[in-house]
Amino acid sequence: MISFYGTTGSGLEATAAQEVSTLGADITRMTKGKVFFLCSSSSCPDLIKLKTFERLFLEVLCAFHEEMEISSIDKLLEEMKAVNWESNLKKWKNCRESAESSPLSFRVSCKVTGQMRKKFSAFHVSKAVSASIQNSTNYAVNLKQPCFEVNVRISDEYITIGIPLTTEPLSKRPYLKHISVRSTICHTMCLKAGISSGMRILDPCCGHGTILAEASYNWPACIYFGLDQDLEALKIASENMQSCKASTASLICGDCARMPLTSESVDAILCDPPFGIKHNCQETDKFLDRFLRECSRVLCEGGTMVVLLGGPLRSSFEMQLETGQGEGEDPGDRRENLRDFPHLVLKETLPLRLGLLDAILWCLSKHSGRGHVT
Ligand SMILES: C[S@@+](CC[C@H](N)C(=O)[O-])C[C@H]1O[C@@H](n2cnc3c(N)ncnc32)[C@H](O)[C@@H]1O
């Protein structure tokens, strides 16, 4: 088994761990924004196809301060003496689609965060690590176009040295022309919705269509609908659908408060509605009421709705939440549902960060067993 680690958006660690586990990987550790795992060499070529990681690295060295304190550059260089670069490069090449020819060149990038900045300077670490690699190999430094990069991260929790498996982050999808929502979040929304072949999927505020394009590229055998009131945004959504060369989507210009769709006509709703940051509370509440009324109408029984929430819209959603009677006969069987739309039952929440903004994914499903919309 070979050691790797991957970076994720804040909140997506468990989803990424679950995704890499499908390749038979063993998760060894998870920290904020990072997942460490072991993977067999036969599964290595599939790592770069993962969709919920930002970047993936072959682990060259990893030390958590609580287990092994590396408090100076000299100590770091001492630990690096045990690194076999030839062997690491062989493993790294096995994970890549195209193999680089020798002689190899490299560059070191280093980031130091938190209190560690008092002990380490990124410039001096990069220089020392470069010199150490040159001493133990015949690789040359090439700052402009290196064959591989050595990535050093020093935080208050750990020191990692790794070789990125790809030049570009995995989250920068070659098949998406416009990425308006982080692709890893879009993919997580698809996973949470449990998309499978033949499903009818709607994004009622699709904007540039990032969620739809990510979904249709990875689950082409589905039927996609995108709705937005902004015609210019829909033109970009159309470009996104064309660039991912997967199934097409019916893109409709319209109001999500009056969707031109028949009742119970979609199996899943994936949506990143406007957070209401530019609106007052009453406007946001009014939008939410009309949005939910229409979503619950067009969603079929047992269907799933995954919404990305932030700002005032998130607060309005949370105000809607109540604990109600579950499906079973047992009075102790409780469930969380929306007060005004009791058949929309909350299944799961996933707190996330969108840059500086706290956000959350809500996964709801429609169970009309109890309650009705008036
Ligand atoms: C946060 S953006 C969605 C971003 C989108 N996920 C993307 O990939 O670009 C919210 C979208 O909701 C649309 N919108 C706002 N109010 C709407 C309404 N009443 N009906 C339909 N679309 C609406 C906006 O035009 C905007 O494109």
The ligand as an ORCA input file, in Angstrom:
! r2SCAN-3c Opt
* xyz 0 1
  C     -26.317     31.500     -6.778
  S     -26.873     31.620     -8.382
  C     -26.807     29.993     -8.974
  C     -25.459     29.661     -9.455
  C     -25.465     28.399    -10.259
  N     -25.476     27.222     -9.433
  C     -24.302     28.392    -11.245
  O     -23.727     27.336    -11.484
  O     -24.006     29.445    -11.800
  C     -28.578     31.862     -8.179
  C     -29.340     31.946     -9.477
  O     -30.724     32.044     -9.159
  C     -31.334     32.794    -10.174
  N     -32.638     33.257     -9.662
  C     -32.885     34.171     -8.700
  N     -34.214     34.296     -8.493
  C     -34.819     33.437     -9.351
  C     -36.170     33.113     -9.634
  N     -37.167     33.690     -8.971
  N     -36.415     32.179    -10.569
  C     -35.411     31.580    -11.251
  N     -34.115     31.868    -11.041
  C     -33.816     32.771    -10.102
  C     -30.342     33.895    -10.466
  O     -30.562     34.435    -11.759
  C     -29.014     33.151    -10.338
  O     -28.569     32.717    -11.596
*
